[in-house]
Amino acid sequence: MTVQTVTPKRRFRGKPRGRDLDPSLLEGLRELLGDERQNATLRRRDLLIEHLHNIQDTRGHLLLADLRALAAYMNLPMATVYETATFYAHFDVIHDDQLPPPAVTIRVCDSLTCQLAGAEALKAQLEANVDIEQVRVLRAPCMGRCDAAPVAEVGHHHVLFATQARIASVIEKGHFHPDPVDWQRLDNYRREGGMALLQACHDGSVTVEALMEAMQQANLRGLGGAGFPTFKKWYFVRQEAGPRYCTINADEGEPGTFKDRYYLERSPHQFLEGALVSAWAVDAEALYIYLRDEYPALHSVVREAIGELEAAGLVAPGYIVLRRGAGAYICGEESAMIESLEGKPGKPRHRPPFVAQKGLFDRPTLVNNVETVYWIPMIWQRGAEAFSSQGRHGRVGLRSFSVSGRVKRPGVYLAPAGITLNELVDEYCGGMADSHRLAAYLPGGASGGILPAGKANIPLDFDTLQEHGCFIGSAAVIVLSDQDDLRGVATNLLAFFADESCGQCTPCRVGTEKMLTLLERNEWDAGLMTQLSQVMIDASICGLGQAAPNPVLGLLKDFRGELAAQNVIVKG
């Protein structure tokens, strides 16, 4: 018998896995974004989020077919594009079996201050009365306008002190774009002495060493939350071999914080001068500004201001790169911001190495906050002593406090470092709101912990609150009264952290969700909550998971009597 050997046929795929690419969509992207075949820089990975924004702005959403076309356009895996698009809250990814969202989107802020002002009831009213085929209503985290709570956003138009009637009026008028900002133009800024420091740096009449000494004498520290001395940051980055970069984190997403917006709306050129001086101090190849997407009017302001600088010959065209966040609180963390600047999901990096060693594009990078660099020109112009001579109760300098909640006049107040909560409320905010009595306050936003009225005489500054389980952070002060539900406060804050966790590490991802379920019970197990808090503090990769338990620990420490009066039983 003859045995015949059969060689199996090898199978080859004629095309890649996945859905077919629609050539017309690829051509549409070339019309919208530019022809990548003629300009290869359009394929750079760090432009991915910018491209997603352009598509979202044009279409109102992102179809999966759009993402497939963008993957081909940028020569990236579809999984990479999809992962990035779905990481950020402001991208509406529509799957093939879904319908696009309605033409109008109302976002109702549900941060703590807006919750105190009735945001939950407002959202329920809107949901009950809108045409769901024409309008959708979504919850949204802090929009940086806590002094005008409750706040809603219709399209890109923010409605302050929002009511159903005011929102309906905006929709009726089709007023979906941000209101213009009246900001100080370059000519006016220069007439007041602005840009003199920048020019002195470039012509050699000011040295880096002299400037660093002035920053040290003024005790200027990072005002985004960490409080690291500014001159030391410059020093550490300068020790690393070039090329180097400078980045400004303008993604102030901490609930209760709105000081950066306040200063950018008034004098963007003072901010830009300070940022450019910082970039000069570390001999940066480029200056990147990461501005939160919740500030749409400011994107136009800063872009125009940069154009004025370029037209005046004060900065080379393209040296300042303005990038747009996409709705991710975690990008307030410096390494997460850098990941986002590189076009990736904003997940914090493991350290070391630190960003001063390997940051943007794997190069040494200086990261500063908006308010930090905002003060640099003033400190040099008026002298370090003008800044350092301020302060109370043994503290040094000035702080910008974003105050919201149960006070008569919420807002941003420049006050002496070390001022107490009682002094701040009485001297700057007009006292407590009518019929409200101080019960508690958050000295540093959602992550800064919570203190009782009996501790309202503690100096508010770096290094003064740690022994009380709190920190000042970005100085976002939220004032609570005897009429506020403490469990509601805690659940609001933990829901925020659970929603904003990047999901990278288990202690934060699971811990925030577990803590939220424990808070929703009528009986709180103090031992279990404390144990869970310690795991989150010890094992989370970044400050989000490490700080998330702070308000819970504060309530367990100082508010057991108040909790009992509000029918929350604490055991252990």
Salt bridges, closest charged atoms under 4 A:
ASP20 OD1 - LYS15 NZ 3.33
GLU27 OE2 - ARG30 NH1 2.58
ASP35 OD1 - ARG30 NE 3.98
ASP35 OD2 - ARG37 NH2 2.98
GLU36 OE2 - ARG30 NH2 2.82
GLU36 OE2 - ARG43 NH2 3.78
ASP46 OD1 - ARG44 NE 2.91
ASP46 OD2 - ARG323 NH2 2.92
ASP57 OD2 - ARG324 NH1 2.78
ASP66 OD1 - ARG59 NE 3.46
GLU83 OE2 - LYS347 NZ 3.90
ASP92 OD2 - ARG136 NH2 2.64
ASP96 OD2 - ARG19 NH1 2.77
ASP96 OD1 - ARG68 NH2 3.82
ASP110 OD2 - ARG139 NE 2.65
GLU127 OE2 - LYS123 NZ 2.56
ASP147 OD1 - ARG261 NH2 3.72
GLU153 OE2 - HIS156 ND1 3.91
GLU153 OE2 - HIS158 NE2 3.66
ASP179 OD1 - HIS157 ND1 3.78
ASP179 OD1 - HIS175 NE2 3.17
GLU209 OE2 - ARG238 NH2 3.88
ASP260 OD1 - LYS259 NZ 3.09
GLU265 OE1 - ARG261 NH1 3.23
GLU265 OE1 - ARG266 NH1 3.87
ASP293 OD2 - HIS90 ND1 2.78
ASP293 OD1 - ARG324 NE 2.53
GLU294 OE2 - HIS90 NE2 3.51
GLU294 OE1 - ARG292 NE 3.20
GLU304 OE1 - ARG185 NH1 3.01
GLU308 OE2 - ARG185 NH1 3.60
GLU308 OE1 - HIS269 NE2 2.71
GLU333 OE2 - ARG351 NH2 2.80
GLU334 OE2 - ARG351 NH1 3.17
GLU339 OE2 - ARG349 NE 2.73
GLU342 OE1 - LYS344 NZ 2.93
GLU342 OE2 - ARG349 NH2 3.24
GLU371 OE1 - LYS259 NZ 3.13
GLU423 OE1 - ARG392 NH1 3.41
GLU423 OE2 - HIS393 NE2 3.17
GLU427 OE1 - ARG392 NH2 2.82
ASP434 OD1 - LYS408 NZ 3.61
ASP461 OD2 - ARG395 NE 2.83
ASP463 OD2 - ARG221 NH1 3.27
ASP482 OD2 - ARG437 NE 3.73
ASP484 OD1 - ARG406 NH2 2.68
ASP499 OD2 - ARG139 NH1 3.44
GLU523 OE1 - LYS571 NZ 3.11
ASP558 OD2 - LYS455 NZ 3.43
